[in-house]
Amino acid sequence: MRYSAGHKLETKEKLLQSSSLSAKRNGFSSMGVDGLMKAIGLSGAAFYSHFSSKDALFAAIVERELCQSLERLGGQGTQDRERLERCLKLYLSMAHVEQPELGCALPALGAEIARSDNVVREQAELWICKLQESWAQILESDSLAWAILSQCVGALVVARMLASPQVQQRVLKSCHEEIGNQLAASRVQ
């Protein structure tokens, strides 16, 4: 039985959405094609009608997730400094630590992206640079945008590695305070 092009696109979107959530929650390398397809109610054999390989799926996940991060955190010029500061506060929250599947892909998948082939890393670079450029415009500083972006991702990675919620909260609070100091100092200059 042949499916319509619309059905195929819908199935691909379901697979991409389900796989993105699973990858951010459990890591991408731990996922098998059969499990990915079973999660959306299909057989593993159907996977290859949507993606040529598991690596192609990962590249699509990276593009999708980082594009969404740019929309939430960068906003293509629609963001001002106060909105950026509110976004950073939400980013550096326990909810983000405890629910990686609902948050940014960088702290959840960064190590796997770094070990991926050039296609995936170039895709990540494209979207990370767009986010950094958006923040650099708002902050009027290229280096401050890179520093804050790196601090935020690093703080989430460290917080997620820790077992104690109290220590996790200290990491987030400390990072948020230091970023606040950097932003205040940049206003004065």
Secondary structure as the mmCIF struct_conf table of DSSP 4:
data_model
#
loop_
_struct_conf.conf_type_id
_struct_conf.id
_struct_conf.beg_label_comp_id
_struct_conf.beg_label_asym_id
_struct_conf.beg_label_seq_id
_struct_conf.end_label_comp_id
_struct_conf.end_label_asym_id
_struct_conf.end_label_seq_id
HELX_LH_PP_P HELX_LH_PP_P1 ARG A 2 SER A 4
HELX_RH_AL_P HELX_RH_AL_P1 ALA A 5 ASN A 26
BEND BEND1 PHE A 28 PHE A 28
TURN_TY1_P TURN_TY1_P1 SER A 29 SER A 30
HELX_RH_AL_P HELX_RH_AL_P2 VAL A 33 ALA A 39
TURN_TY1_P TURN_TY1_P2 ILE A 40 GLY A 41
HELX_RH_3T_P HELX_RH_3T_P1 GLY A 44 SER A 49
TURN_TY1_P TURN_TY1_P3 HIS A 50 HIS A 50
BEND BEND2 SER A 52 SER A 53
HELX_RH_AL_P HELX_RH_AL_P3 LYS A 54 LEU A 73
TURN_TY1_P TURN_TY1_P4 GLY A 74 GLY A 74
HELX_RH_3T_P HELX_RH_3T_P2 GLY A 75 GLY A 77
HELX_RH_AL_P HELX_RH_AL_P4 ARG A 81 TYR A 91
TURN_TY1_P TURN_TY1_P5 LEU A 92 LEU A 92
BEND BEND3 SER A 93 SER A 93
HELX_RH_AL_P HELX_RH_AL_P5 MET A 94 GLU A 98
HELX_RH_3T_P HELX_RH_3T_P3 PRO A 100 LEU A 102
BEND BEND4 GLY A 103 GLY A 103
HELX_RH_AL_P HELX_RH_AL_P6 ALA A 105 ALA A 114
TURN_TY1_P TURN_TY1_P6 ARG A 115 ARG A 115
BEND BEND5 SER A 116 SER A 116
HELX_RH_AL_P HELX_RH_AL_P7 ASN A 118 LEU A 139
TURN_TY1_P TURN_TY1_P7 GLU A 140 GLU A 140
HELX_RH_AL_P HELX_RH_AL_P8 ASP A 142 MET A 161
BEND BEND6 ALA A 163 ALA A 163
HELX_RH_AL_P HELX_RH_AL_P9 PRO A 165 VAL A 188
#
